């Protein structure tokens, strides 16, 4: 018996039990749709993370304070303005182009239309040059503002919305109060939509103002504490060299003797991006495994239906064998039925996944959800594989029936 004849018989058998076939296909559809949707979600999150960190610059290092991993050192030396000054010296770190210093603290900020606890970021005048963060309107903090410890502030767009009720509002010239001290708004930063950093909710003020008017950040050596050093390297190729220069200087400045006593960390955007890519990759695999469970359940449903079909058609199998049908012909017929169920379910699942992605894209606008070719190929392969694997045993059982036993079956 040829393939076309097996296909015709399989379609006839499936349409005879239309409702049962439909429910089996529905299970496959949901399973395949879940695989496509969740894989696309994982990929979309990965692209979103890459875009978030890619905008920060590829030749940027961040130096922060961390707790030493070695128990032999309990004291943590803070980063200071003196260290920022030395690292900006080409004689100490020739691979460093410039450094933007930052001191962070939490502040209670009062505006005309709201009060919020926001991150206050004391920054230097070159902050936007190093981090490539543009202004939406107004002017940025000047060197004179830093020298004079001026009470001026710039707002992220989300901070504008919290304090003035509308993120599109122009607050330049308005006054706000930070920890009961009056500040004049001189500008608004462009929207970054920085989900991982919270930049859009921050308030930027001169570094010296944050260190002296809102906090006592003076250190014993005459400098002032810093939270982060944003280090712009001469070129991306010198990132590793700059990292070694910074680490060598800070080890000496902080009296680091043994490995593990480091109370600082030097990280670049590539490392951060690779870290989050690893996390999102694990997330994608985890989501795929969850979706795979539904496919497994659908495959068990296919096997169950095919076993029921074989039992119901035992006399038909015996009759066909009695008139000359071979075991291979019987196996081909039942495998064909199983494949048809799985393939139709896979095609419908691709459509369901596409609909889910379109709906999800309107709800989660920050993450771009698209069906990728590899997700479609994977879904097609998996649905076909399920059809073969879970249809193989019922088909084999049917092919091995003895004609005389099948004809006697009641």
C-alpha positions in Angstrom: 0.0 0.0 0.0 1.5 3.4 -1.0 1.8 6.5 1.2 -1.1 8.3 -0.5 -3.5 5.5 0.2 -2.3 5.4 3.9 -2.9 9.1 4.1 -6.4 8.8 2.7 -7.3 6.1 5.1 -5.8 8.0 8.0 -7.8 11.2 7.2 -11.0 9.2 6.9 -10.4 7.5 10.3 -9.6 10.9 12.0 -12.7 12.6 10.5 -14.9 9.7 11.6 -14.1 10.7 15.2 -14.0 14.4 14.7 -14.5 15.6 18.3 -11.8 13.2 19.6 -9.4 14.3 16.9 -10.1 18.0 17.6 -9.4 17.7 21.3 -6.1 15.9 20.6 -5.1 18.6 18.2 -6.1 21.2 20.7 -3.7 19.7 23.3 -0.8 19.9 20.7 -1.8 23.4 19.7 -1.6 24.7 23.3 1.7 22.9 23.9 3.4 24.2 20.7 1.9 27.7 21.2 3.3 27.8 24.7 6.8 26.8 23.5 6.8 29.5 20.8 5.4 32.2 23.1 7.7 31.5 26.1 10.8 31.2 23.9 10.0 34.5 22.2 9.5 36.1 25.6 12.9 34.9 26.7 14.5 36.2 23.5 12.7 39.5 23.8 14.0 40.0 27.4 17.5 39.2 26.3 17.4 41.8 23.5 15.9 44.3 25.9 18.7 43.8 28.4 21.3 44.2 25.6 19.7 47.4 24.5 19.6 48.7 28.1 23.2 48.1 28.8 24.4 48.8 25.3 23.4 52.4 25.6 25.7 53.0 28.5 28.8 52.8 26.4 31.2 50.0 25.4 34.3 51.8 26.8 33.0 52.5 30.3 34.2 51.0 33.6 32.4 51.3 36.9 34.3 51.2 40.1 32.2 50.5 43.3 32.8 49.5 46.9 32.2 45.9 47.8 32.6 43.7 50.9 35.9 41.7 50.9 35.5 38.0 50.3 38.3 37.2 52.7 37.6 37.0 56.5 41.0 38.4 57.2 39.8 41.9 56.3 36.8 43.5 57.9 37.4 47.2 57.3 36.0 48.6 54.0 37.8 51.7 52.7 35.4 53.9 50.8 36.1 55.3 47.3 37.1 59.0 47.7 37.5 62.1 45.6 41.3 61.9 46.2 41.3 58.5 44.5 39.2 59.8 41.6 41.6 62.7 41.2 44.7 60.4 41.1 43.1 57.9 38.7 42.4 60.8 36.3 46.1 61.5 36.3 47.7 60.1 33.0 50.8 59.3 34.9 48.9 56.8 37.1 46.3 55.5 34.7 47.2 56.4 31.1 44.4 54.3 29.7 41.8 56.5 31.4 40.3 59.4 29.4 38.2 60.9 32.2 36.2 60.1 35.3 32.8 61.2 36.4 32.4 60.8 40.2 29.0 60.1 41.8 27.8 60.1 45.4 24.3 58.6 46.1 21.9 58.9 48.9 18.2 58.6 49.5 16.2 61.8 49.9 12.7 62.9 50.7 11.8 65.2 47.8 8.8 67.6 48.0 7.2 68.9 44.8 4.1 70.9 44.1 2.1 67.8 43.3 3.7 65.1 45.3 6.3 63.9 47.8 8.5 60.9 47.1 11.6 59.1 48.4 14.0 59.3 45.5 17.6 58.5 44.8 19.7 61.7 45.0 22.8 61.5 42.8 25.6 64.0 43.4 27.6 64.2 40.2 30.4 66.1 38.5 30.0 68.4 35.6 31.3 65.8 33.1 28.7 63.2 34.1 26.7 63.4 30.9 29.8 63.3 28.7 31.0 60.1 30.3 27.6 58.3 30.5 26.2 59.7 27.3 23.0 60.8 28.9 21.4 63.8 27.1 19.2 66.6 28.3 15.6 66.9 27.4 15.5 70.5 28.3 17.4 73.1 30.4 21.1 73.1 31.3 23.3 70.6 33.1 25.3 71.1 36.3 28.4 73.3 35.6 31.8 73.2 37.2 30.9 76.5 38.9 27.8 74.8 40.5 30.1 72.0 41.8 32.6 74.5 43.2 29.9 76.7 44.8 28.0 73.7 46.2 25.0 75.2 44.5 21.4 74.1 45.3 20.4 73.3 41.8 18.8 70.0 40.5 18.0 68.1 37.4 15.1 65.6 37.3 14.6 62.3 35.5 11.3 62.2 33.7 9.7 59.8 36.2 10.8 62.1 39.0 9.0 65.0 37.1 5.9 62.9 37.0 6.0 62.1 40.7 6.7 65.7 41.8 4.7 67.7 39.2 2.0 65.2 38.1 3.0 65.0 34.4 6.3 63.7 33.0 5.9 66.2 30.0 5.7 69.2 32.4 8.5 71.7 32.1 9.7 72.3 35.7 12.6 74.6 34.9 12.7 77.5 37.4 10.5 75.7 39.9 11.7 74.9 43.4 11.7 71.5 45.1 12.7 70.6 48.6 15.2 67.7 49.3 15.4 66.8 52.9 14.0 70.2 53.8 16.5 72.1 51.7 15.3 74.2 48.8 16.7 73.5 45.3 16.0 75.1 42.0 15.3 72.9 39.0 17.5 73.8 36.1 16.9 70.9 33.7 15.2 67.6 32.9 17.1 64.6 31.6 16.1 62.7 28.5 14.0 59.6 29.1 16.2 56.4 29.2 13.5 53.9 30.2 16.2 52.3 32.2 14.4 49.5 33.9 17.5 48.1 35.5 19.0 51.3 36.9 16.1 53.5 37.9 17.8 56.5 36.3 14.5 58.1 35.2 13.4 58.3 38.9 16.6 60.0 40.1 17.4 63.6 41.0 20.8 64.9 40.0 22.6 67.6 42.0 26.2 68.9 42.2 28.5 66.4 43.8 29.8 68.8 46.5 26.2 69.7 47.4 25.3 66.1 48.1 28.5 65.5 50.1 28.2 68.5 52.3 24.7 69.9 52.4 22.8 66.7 52.4 25.4 64.4 54.0 28.7 64.5 55.9 30.8 62.6 53.5 34.2 63.9 54.5 36.9 61.3 55.1 39.9 61.4 57.5 42.4 62.1 54.7 40.6 65.3 53.7 38.7 63.8 50.8 35.0 63.0 50.4 33.3 59.6 50.0 32.1 58.5 46.6 29.6 55.8 45.6 30.6 55.1 42.0 33.5 56.1 39.7 32.3 56.1 36.1 35.6 55.6 34.2 35.7 56.4 30.5 38.6 54.5 28.9 40.5 55.8 25.9 39.2 53.0 23.7 37.4 49.7 24.0 40.6 47.8 23.3 42.2 49.3 26.4 39.4 48.1 28.8 41.5 45.3 30.3 44.6 47.5 30.6 42.6 50.3 32.3 41.1 47.7 34.7 44.6 46.5 35.7 45.8 50.1 36.2 42.8 51.0 38.4 43.1 47.8 40.4 46.9 48.2 40.9 46.4 51.8 42.2 43.4 50.9 44.5 45.2 47.9 46.0 48.1 50.2 47.0 45.8 53.0 48.2 43.6 50.6 50.3 46.6 48.5 51.6 45.4 45.3 50.0 48.0 42.6 50.7 46.3 39.2 50.0 43.9 38.1 47.3 40.3 38.3 48.5 40.8 41.4 50.6 39.7 43.8 47.8 37.1 46.1 49.0 36.3 47.4 45.5 35.1 46.1 42.2 35.9 47.2 38.6 33.3 46.1 36.2 32.7 46.9 32.5 29.5 46.9 30.6 30.4 43.8 28.6 30.7 41.8 31.9 27.4 43.1 33.1 25.8 42.4 29.8 27.2 38.8 29.7 25.9 38.3 33.3 22.4 39.4 32.4 22.5 37.4 29.1 23.4 34.3 31.2 20.4 35.0 33.4 18.0 35.6 30.6 19.4 32.5 28.8 18.6 30.4 31.9 15.2 32.1 32.0 14.5 31.1 28.4 15.5 27.5 29.1 13.4 27.4 32.2 10.4 28.7 30.4 11.0 26.3 27.5 11.0 23.4 30.0 7.7 24.6 31.5 6.2 24.7 28.0 7.8 21.3 27.2 5.7 19.8 30.0 2.5 20.8 28.2 3.9 19.2 25.0 4.7 16.0 26.9 1.1 16.0 28.2 -0.1 16.5 24.6 2.1 13.7 23.4 0.6 11.4 26.1 -2.8 12.4 24.8 -1.8 11.4 21.3 -0.6 8.0 22.5 -3.8 7.5 24.5 -6.1 8.3 21.6 -4.1 6.1 19.3 -4.2 3.2 21.7 -8.0 3.6 22.0 -8.2 3.8 18.2 -6.2 0.6 17.8 -8.5 -1.2 20.3 -11.6 0.0 18.5 -10.4 -1.1 15.1 -9.0 -4.5 16.1 -11.4 -6.3 13.8 -10.6 -4.0 10.9 -6.9 -4.7 11.4 -7.5 -8.4 11.4 -9.6 -8.2 8.2 -7.0 -6.1 6.4 -4.2 -8.6 7.4 -6.4 -11.5 6.3 -6.7 -10.0 2.8 -2.9 -9.5 2.5 -2.0 -6.3 4.3 1.5 -6.4 5.8 2.5 -5.3 9.3 4.4 -2.4 7.7 1.2 -1.2 6.0 -0.7 -1.3 9.3 2.1 0.5 11.1 2.3 3.2 8.4 -1.4 3.8 8.5 -1.5 4.4 12.3 1.8 6.4 12.3 0.2 8.6 9.6 -2.8 9.3 11.8 -0.5 10.2 14.7 1.6 12.5 12.5 -1.4 14.2 11.1 -2.7 15.0 14.6 0.7 16.3 15.7 1.5 18.3 12.5 -1.9 20.0 12.4 -1.5 20.7 16.1 1.9 22.2 15.4 0.7 24.5 12.7 -2.2 25.7 14.8 0.2 26.1 17.7 2.4 28.4 15.6 -0.7 30.5 14.9 -1.7 30.5 18.6 1.9 31.5 19.5 1.8 34.4 17.0 -1.6 35.6 18.4 -0.2 35.4 22.0 2.9 37.4 21.0 0.8 40.1 19.4 -1.4 40.4 22.5 1.7 40.3 24.8 3.4 43.0 22.7 0.5 45.4 23.3 0.6 44.7 27.1 4.4 44.7 27.6 5.5 47.5 25.3 9.1 47.7 26.6 10.0 44.2 25.4 9.8 43.5 21.7 8.2 40.1 21.1 8.6 38.5 17.7 8.4 34.9 16.4 11.9 33.8 15.4 12.6 31.3 12.6 14.4 29.0 15.0 11.4 28.9 17.3 9.1 27.9 14.4 11.5 25.2 13.3 11.8 24.0 16.9 8.0 23.9 17.2 7.6 22.0 13.9 10.4 19.5 14.8 9.0 18.9 18.3 5.4 18.4 17.1 6.6 15.9 14.4 8.8 14.2 16.9 5.9 13.9 19.4 3.7 12.5 16.6 6.3 9.8 15.7 7.4 8.9 19.2 4.0 8.7 20.8 2.4 7.1 17.8 5.1 4.5 17.4 4.0 2.1 20.2 0.3 2.0 19.2 1.2 1.6 15.6 3.7 -1.2 16.5 1.0 -2.9 18.6 -1.4 -2.8 15.7 1.2 -4.1 13.3 2.0 -7.1 15.5 -1.6 -8.4 15.9 -2.3 -11.8 14.6 -5.1 -11.9 12.0 -7.0 -14.7 13.7 -6.8 -13.1 17.2 -7.9 -9.8 15.7 -10.9 -11.3 13.9 -12.0 -13.0 17.1 -11.8 -9.8 19.2 -15.1 -8.6 20.6 
